[in-house]
Amino acid sequence: MTSLSKKVDTIEESQTIAITSLAKKLRAEGKKVISLSAGEPDFPTPENVKQAAIRAINDNFTKYTQNEGMPELREAVAEKFCRDNSMNVTASNILVSNGGKHSIFNALQAICNPGDEVIIPAPYWVSFPEMVKLVDATPVILHTKEEHGFSFTADDLKPLLTSKTKALIINSPSNPTGSVLSEETLRGIANLAAQRDFYVISDEIYEKIIFDGNRHFSIGSIPEVQDRVITASGVSKAYSMTGWRIGFMAANEEIVRRASKIQSQLTSNASSISQAAALEAIKGSQSDVEKMRLSFQHRRDLMMNRLLKIDGITLAKPGGAFYFFPSVKGLIGKSHDGRVLENSSDVASYFLMEAQVALVPGTAFGSDGYIRISYAYSERELTEAVDRMAAAVSRLG
Ligand SMILES: Cc1ncc(COP(=O)(O)O)c(C=O)c1O
């Protein structure tokens, strides 16, 4: 048989999806697994949004829309970016796509050439390096530190810049660490991007889930770099709409034109029904967004106290999103039944097998020695999971 694509061999499968599937399989076998591995809010989609989708179906709004997204939605997204993110954009700067993931991939396809380098701070969202490889560019990893809250500065980036640097991908609030880049840091990055001529893809999908009275700051609001920043966001996390598949980018018109051309040949418009729902999500009442945010903040505080009581686990306080990225370095080297935990994958397997709690090892995010815990689950599941983890740790020798 003739050979298959070699490019696919260079790509990893998403470990988060793999672990979530394994947890489902174990549950089907009758094991009482609590999965804290998925990155999606546990709340239902707000009622007004669901009703808007039902209306769209009943009104036969079920055909192709404009490839770039229906004009009212592009307009509403542009208004949202101006109002909430202090950006200076109009509908012509907006491309609506099939989820935030699609928006980021469209952005990379629109700007990258083979051999370009794209800087990605680690711990990173699992898909960033794989998407960069898929556009024949090279991911260049900047390792950030737990003691710096997984943040970094423009100075940390300088040694990684070369004549091939095309872009930097940032993600604040971050999946997997929940860390939030400060306005000062983002201004430093913006200065460097302008001086050294690279693009910034800013993944702001968690922009609405930010805690402790902090405000989200968008690097795309800095006038000096607005043409070199591509802001990606969407409705998946803020409105608990992961299944609806609506994301969007804001970028200069040339990038939007190019990304739109690619989208027109690959997927065409995002679902018309989901677009109608996203329009309601963005323009309608925002009270559910605030309720969910407060609930995530409450769960963070509840879990943080309990996790810190487990011997061998240390933790930087997340400022947003709905993940903890605790260090489990204190557990590595310990053993159970003669089996030594050698790395974070072993620790995650131990928790799955001994505590029946599914978590994602840090290796999936480019940082061994850590695990990712999603707290987008009910308080009952969360407290039960931490109790089981604590009991499993106490059995390690
Ligand atoms: C950092 C980050 N960016 C983008 C996405 C993708 O969002 P969507 O479901 O809208 O494609 C996710 C989803 O997990 C994410 O965690």
The ligand as a Gaussian input file, in Angstrom:
#p B3LYP/6-31G(d) Opt

LIG

0 1
 C       -6.295000      27.633000      25.865000
 C       -7.410000      27.192000      24.988000
 N       -7.552000      27.771000      23.794000
 C       -8.537000      27.404000      22.963000
 C       -9.428000      26.417000      23.301000
 C      -10.446000      25.989000      22.302000
 O      -11.700000      26.421000      22.509000
 P      -12.882000      25.965000      21.571000
 O      -13.600000      24.878000      22.273000
 O      -13.712000      27.204000      21.397000
 O      -12.318000      25.502000      20.274000
 C       -9.316000      25.777000      24.533000
 C      -10.220000      24.672000      24.889000
 O       -9.947000      23.851000      25.748000
 C       -8.283000      26.185000      25.413000
 O       -8.141000      25.624000      26.612000

